[in-house]
Amino acid sequence: MSGRQSFSKRVLIPLAVIISTVLTLSFVGLKLMNLKSHAGSPVVMATESGKAVETLSVLVLNGTSTSGLARVTADEISKKGWVIRTVGNYTGPQLKKTTVFYPPEYKDIAEHLASDAGAATAPAQATMPTRALTLVVVK
């Protein structure tokens, strides 16, 4: 005996499963695209004056032997809207002052970060990223 399935079992239940699967995959795909594009791309943030400015993600590096200094600084500047890409240790030449290293085309953004972090600015060294700012903390 082959009874007929109801409309809801034949159509509505599979349709609901298909729709929920498509929505879930779309949501995950959008999240992945946003994470991937955000990592090294300029971001827009608002300043205290309300003017929007372009910014870059920031590598915060500890240029001292004081453990945790880069993490504390990263937490401080992220509260001001900066996107932290990495926190780590600086292995370059010793610096006398906390410095923001910047790719040539992003000097204006670097000066904004330097103002927020109480730092000097300098062009990026050859080994530094070209799509991010590098903040080396030595205070």
C-alpha positions in Angstrom: 0.0 0.0 0.0 1.6 3.2 -1.1 -0.2 6.1 0.6 0.1 9.6 -0.7 2.3 11.9 1.4 0.8 15.2 2.5 1.7 18.4 0.8 3.8 19.5 3.9 5.9 16.3 3.8 6.4 16.4 0.0 7.0 20.2 -0.4 7.1 22.3 2.7 9.6 20.4 4.7 12.2 20.0 1.9 11.7 23.6 1.0 12.3 24.8 4.5 15.5 22.7 4.7 16.7 24.1 1.4 16.0 27.7 2.4 17.7 27.4 5.8 20.7 25.8 4.2 21.0 28.5 1.6 20.7 31.2 4.2 23.2 29.6 6.5 25.8 29.2 3.7 25.2 32.8 2.6 25.8 34.1 6.1 29.0 32.0 6.5 30.2 33.1 3.1 29.6 36.8 3.9 31.4 36.4 7.2 34.4 34.8 5.5 34.6 37.4 2.8 34.4 40.2 5.4 37.3 38.6 7.5 39.4 38.0 4.4 39.0 41.5 3.0 39.4 43.2 6.3 42.8 41.8 7.2 45.0 44.0 5.1 42.6 46.5 3.5 42.0 50.1 4.5 39.1 50.6 6.9 37.0 53.7 7.5 36.6 55.0 11.0 35.2 58.2 12.4 37.3 60.7 14.3 36.1 62.8 17.3 35.1 65.6 14.9 32.8 63.1 13.2 34.9 63.2 10.0 35.4 59.8 8.4 39.0 58.8 7.7 40.6 55.8 6.1 42.7 53.6 8.4 44.7 50.4 8.1 45.1 47.5 10.4 47.9 47.8 12.9 50.7 45.5 13.9 51.6 46.4 17.5 55.1 45.3 18.4 57.0 45.4 21.7 60.4 47.1 21.3 61.4 46.6 24.9 62.0 43.7 27.3 58.9 44.7 29.3 56.5 41.8 28.9 52.9 42.7 27.8 53.6 46.2 26.7 52.4 45.7 23.1 49.2 44.0 24.3 48.4 46.9 26.7 49.0 49.4 23.9 47.0 47.4 21.4 44.1 47.4 23.8 44.4 51.2 24.3 44.4 52.0 20.6 41.7 49.5 19.7 39.4 51.4 22.1 40.0 54.4 19.8 38.8 52.5 16.8 42.0 51.0 15.4 41.9 47.5 14.0 44.6 45.4 15.5 46.1 42.8 13.1 48.9 41.4 15.2 50.6 41.8 18.6 54.2 40.6 18.9 57.8 41.5 19.5 60.0 43.9 17.4 63.3 42.5 16.3 64.7 45.4 14.3 67.2 48.1 15.3 66.6 49.6 18.8 64.3 52.6 18.8 64.5 55.6 21.2 60.8 56.5 20.8 57.5 54.7 20.1 57.1 54.9 16.3 54.5 54.2 13.7 56.0 52.8 10.5 53.9 53.4 7.4 53.8 52.5 3.7 54.5 55.6 1.7 50.9 56.2 0.5 49.6 56.0 4.1 51.5 58.8 5.8 48.4 60.7 6.7 46.8 57.7 8.4 50.1 57.0 10.2 50.1 60.5 11.6 46.5 60.0 12.9 47.6 56.8 14.7 50.8 58.5 16.0 48.6 61.2 17.5 46.4 58.6 19.2 49.4 56.6 20.4 51.8 59.4 21.4 54.3 58.2 18.8 56.6 59.4 16.1 56.3 58.4 12.5 58.7 56.9 10.0 58.5 55.2 6.6 58.2 51.4 6.8 61.3 49.3 6.7 61.7 46.9 3.8 60.6 43.9 6.0 57.4 45.5 7.1 54.0 45.0 5.6 52.9 47.3 2.8 49.1 47.2 3.6 49.3 47.8 7.4 50.8 50.2 9.9 53.4 49.0 12.3 53.5 50.5 15.8 56.6 49.7 17.7 56.2 50.5 21.4 59.2 51.5 23.5 57.7 53.6 26.3 
